[in-house]
Amino acid sequence: MARTAAAITRLDEAELVLQTALVYQDSKFRVNESTIAGGNSDNDEKILLIPGAYYVRPLGERLRLGVSVNVPSGIGHDYGKKWSGRYLSEESDLAFVAASTVLAYRFTDQVSLGAGPYLMYTDSRSKARVNNLLPDASDGAVRLEEDGVAVGYML
């Protein structure tokens, strides 16, 4: 909705759009040479459904209210615990969820203005193995989790 905030003034009645994107992810990392045993990563195959919802409601002849909730971006991989790059990354996920509201007013048939706030939430998780220097000890592990919220506006 951020790119077309003012365009919602062209809608004459309430509209609801629900969508989902079907995503197939197939990740493979091949190791040609490494100083660390383990070889290639596990194949990471996923099927994802990515949702979105958009709603516009007239508030009179020239004024419109729009609301959207969607997932504009995200990525993730599970490489496995034994591959050669496990000390760099074993697993990672990053996701964004966005919500926005806009009020738009049509001044003339050629000029409309829309403005409103948006909220974005992000969640990130990374895992890696830690090489233990003791000969008979197994690898350690590190896990990082971060999340955050950002508030902005569109015009």
VEXTORMAR-245326 format. One line per 4 residues: number of its first residue (from 0); their letters; for each residue x, y, z of N, C-alpha, C. Coordinates in steps of 0.2 Angstrom, whole numbers. Example, Ala and Ser with C-alpha at 12.3 -4.5 7.8 and 13.67 -1.06 7.14 Angstrom:
BEGIN
0) AS) 66/-28/39/62/-22/39/66/-16/39 ~ 64/-11/35/68/-5/36/64/0/39
END
This chain:
BEGIN
0) MART) 4/-6/0/0/0/0/4/6/0 ~ 11/6/2/15/12/3/16/15/-4 ~ 16/12/-10/17/15/-16/11/17/-19 ~ 5/15/-17/-1/17/-20/-6/20/-15
4) AAAI) -3/23/-10/-8/26/-5/-13/30/-7 ~ -12/35/-12/-17/39/-14/-21/36/-19 ~ -19/31/-22/-23/28/-28/-30/24/-25 ~ -30/23/-19/-36/20/-16/-42/25/-16
8) TRLD) -41/31/-18/-47/36/-19/-51/34/-25 ~ -48/30/-29/-51/28/-36/-56/22/-35 ~ -56/19/-29/-61/14/-27/-67/17/-24 ~ -73/14/-27/-79/17/-25/-83/13/-20
12) EAEL) -81/7/-18/-84/3/-13/-79/0/-9 ~ -81/-3/-3/-76/-7/1/-73/-13/-3 ~ -67/-14/-2/-63/-19/-6/-58/-23/-1 ~ -58/-29/-1/-54/-33/3/-50/-38/-2
16) VLQT) -44/-38/-1/-40/-43/-5/-36/-47/0 ~ -36/-53/0/-32/-58/3/-28/-62/-2 ~ -22/-62/0/-17/-66/-5/-12/-70/-1 ~ -10/-75/-4/-4/-79/-2/0/-81/-8
20) ALVY) 7/-80/-6/12/-82/-11/14/-89/-9 ~ 15/-93/-14/18/-100/-13/25/-100/-15 ~ 29/-101/-11/37/-101/-12/40/-108/-11 ~ 44/-110/-15/47/-116/-15/55/-114/-14
24) QDSK) 58/-116/-9/65/-114/-8/69/-121/-8 ~ 74/-121/-11/79/-127/-12/86/-124/-11 ~ 89/-125/-6/96/-122/-5/101/-128/-4 ~ 106/-127/-8/112/-132/-7/118/-129/-7
28) FRVN) 123/-131/-3/130/-128/-3/134/-134/-4 ~ 139/-133/-9/144/-138/-10/150/-136/-8 ~ 154/-140/-5/161/-138/-2/166/-142/-7 ~ 170/-138/-10/176/-141/-14/182/-142/-10
32) ESTI) 184/-138/-6/190/-138/-2/188/-135/5 ~ 191/-138/10/190/-135/17/195/-138/22 ~ 197/-134/27/202/-136/32/198/-140/38 ~ 191/-139/37/187/-142/42/183/-148/39
36) AGGN) 183/-153/43/179/-159/40/171/-158/40 ~ 168/-162/36/161/-161/36/158/-161/29 ~ 161/-158/24/159/-158/18/153/-153/17 ~ 148/-155/12/142/-151/10/137/-150/15
40) SDND) 133/-145/14/128/-144/19/122/-148/18 ~ 118/-149/22/111/-153/21/107/-149/16 ~ 104/-153/12/99/-149/7/93/-146/11 ~ 92/-140/10/86/-137/14/81/-135/9
44) EKIL) 75/-139/9/70/-138/5/64/-136/9 ~ 60/-131/7/54/-129/11/49/-126/6 ~ 43/-127/8/37/-124/4/34/-119/9 ~ 34/-113/7/31/-108/12/25/-104/9
48) LIPG) 20/-103/13/15/-98/11/15/-92/14 ~ 16/-86/10/17/-80/13/11/-76/12 ~ 8/-73/18/1/-70/17/1/-63/16 ~ -4/-60/14/-5/-53/14/-13/-51/14
52) AYYV) -15/-46/17/-22/-44/18/-22/-36/17 ~ -26/-34/12/-27/-27/11/-34/-25/11 ~ -36/-19/14/-43/-17/14/-44/-10/13 ~ -49/-8/10/-50/-1/8/-58/0/10
56) RPLG) -59/6/13/-66/8/15/-67/15/13 ~ -73/16/9/-74/23/8/-77/27/14 ~ -75/33/16/-78/37/21/-81/43/19 ~ -85/42/14/-88/48/10/-86/48/3
60) ERLR) -88/53/-1/-87/53/-8/-79/54/-10 ~ -75/57/-6/-68/58/-8/-63/55/-3 ~ -65/53/3/-60/51/8/-61/43/8 ~ -55/40/9/-54/33/9/-49/31/15
64) LGVS) -51/25/18/-46/23/23/-44/16/21 ~ -37/15/21/-34/9/19/-30/6/25 ~ -30/-1/25/-26/-5/30/-23/-11/26 ~ -17/-12/28/-14/-18/25/-9/-21/31
68) VNVP) -9/-28/30/-4/-32/34/-1/-37/29 ~ 5/-37/29/9/-42/24/16/-44/27 ~ 19/-48/23/26/-51/25/30/-49/19 ~ 33/-43/19/37/-40/13/43/-44/11
72) SGIG) 46/-47/16/52/-50/15/54/-56/21 ~ 58/-60/19/61/-65/24/65/-70/20 ~ 69/-73/24/74/-78/22/76/-83/27 ~ 78/-89/26/80/-94/31/83/-100/28
76) HDYG) 88/-103/31/92/-109/29/93/-113/35 ~ 93/-120/34/96/-124/39/101/-129/36 ~ 107/-127/37/113/-130/34/115/-137/37 ~ 113/-138/43/115/-145/46/120/-144/51
80) KKWS) 121/-148/56/126/-148/61/133/-150/60 ~ 134/-154/54/140/-157/53/144/-154/47 ~ 141/-149/43/144/-147/37/150/-143/38 ~ 155/-142/33/161/-138/34/160/-131/37
84) GRYL) 155/-128/35/154/-121/37/150/-120/43 ~ 149/-125/47/145/-125/53/148/-120/59 ~ 154/-118/58/157/-113/63/155/-106/61 ~ 153/-105/55/150/-99/52/143/-98/53
88) SEES) 139/-104/51/132/-104/51/129/-111/51 ~ 125/-113/56/121/-119/55/114/-118/53 ~ 111/-112/56/104/-111/54/103/-104/54 ~ 99/-101/50/97/-93/51/90/-92/48
92) DLAF) 87/-88/51/80/-86/49/80/-78/50 ~ 76/-75/45/75/-68/46/68/-67/43 ~ 64/-63/46/57/-62/44/55/-55/46 ~ 51/-52/41/48/-45/42/40/-46/42
96) VAAS) 37/-42/46/29/-42/45/28/-34/46 ~ 24/-32/41/22/-25/40/15/-24/41 ~ 13/-18/44/6/-16/44/6/-9/43 ~ 1/-6/39/0/1/38/-7/3/37
100) TVLA) -8/9/39/-15/12/38/-14/19/34 ~ -18/20/30/-18/26/26/-25/30/25 ~ -25/36/26/-31/40/24/-29/44/18 ~ -33/43/13/-32/47/6/-38/51/4
104) YRFT) -37/57/1/-42/61/-1/-41/63/-8 ~ -46/63/-12/-46/65/-19/-48/72/-20 ~ -43/76/-21/-45/84/-22/-48/85/-29 ~ -46/82/-34/-48/82/-41/-48/75/-44
108) DQVS) -50/75/-50/-50/68/-54/-42/67/-55 ~ -38/71/-55/-31/70/-56/-26/71/-50 ~ -29/73/-45/-25/74/-39/-28/71/-33 ~ -24/67/-30/-26/63/-23/-20/63/-19
112) LGAG) -21/64/-12/-15/63/-7/-17/58/-2 ~ -12/54/-1/-13/49/5/-7/49/10 ~ -9/48/16/-4/48/21/-6/44/27 ~ -1/41/30/-2/37/36/4/33/39
116) PYLM) 3/30/45/9/27/48/9/20/46 ~ 15/17/47/16/10/46/21/8/52 ~ 20/1/53/24/-2/58/27/-8/55 ~ 33/-9/57/37/-15/54/40/-19/60
120) YTDS) 39/-25/60/42/-30/65/47/-35/62 ~ 53/-35/65/57/-40/62/60/-45/67 ~ 61/-51/65/63/-56/70/69/-60/66 ~ 74/-61/70/80/-64/67/83/-69/72
124) RSKA) 85/-75/69/88/-80/73/94/-83/69 ~ 100/-84/73/105/-87/70/108/-92/74 ~ 111/-98/72/114/-103/76/121/-105/72 ~ 126/-106/76/132/-109/73/135/-113/79
128) RVNN) 140/-117/76/143/-122/81/150/-118/83 ~ 152/-120/89/159/-117/91/164/-123/92 ~ 169/-122/89/175/-127/89/178/-128/95 ~ 177/-133/98/180/-135/105/188/-137/104
132) LLPD) 192/-134/107/199/-135/106/202/-142/110 ~ 198/-144/114/199/-150/118/198/-156/113 ~ 203/-161/112/202/-166/107/196/-171/108 ~ 194/-172/114/188/-177/115/182/-174/116
136) ASDG) 182/-167/116/175/-163/118/172/-162/111 ~ 165/-162/112/161/-160/106/160/-153/105 ~ 158/-151/99/157/-144/98/152/-141/102 ~ 153/-134/104/149/-130/107/144/-127/102
140) AVRL) 139/-123/105/134/-120/101/133/-112/103 ~ 132/-108/98/130/-101/100/123/-100/96 ~ 119/-96/99/112/-95/96/111/-87/98 ~ 109/-84/92/108/-76/93/101/-75/91
144) EEDG) 97/-72/95/90/-70/93/89/-62/94 ~ 86/-59/89/85/-52/89/78/-51/86 ~ 75/-46/89/69/-44/86/68/-36/87 ~ 64/-33/83/63/-26/84/57/-23/80
148) VAVG) 55/-17/82/50/-14/79/52/-7/77 ~ 49/-5/71/51/2/68/44/5/66 ~ 43/11/67/37/15/65/39/20/60 ~ 35/21/55/37/26/50/30/29/48
152) YML) 31/33/42/25/35/39/26/35/31 ~ 20/36/28/21/37/21/16/43/19 ~ 18/45/13/15/51/10/15/51/3
END
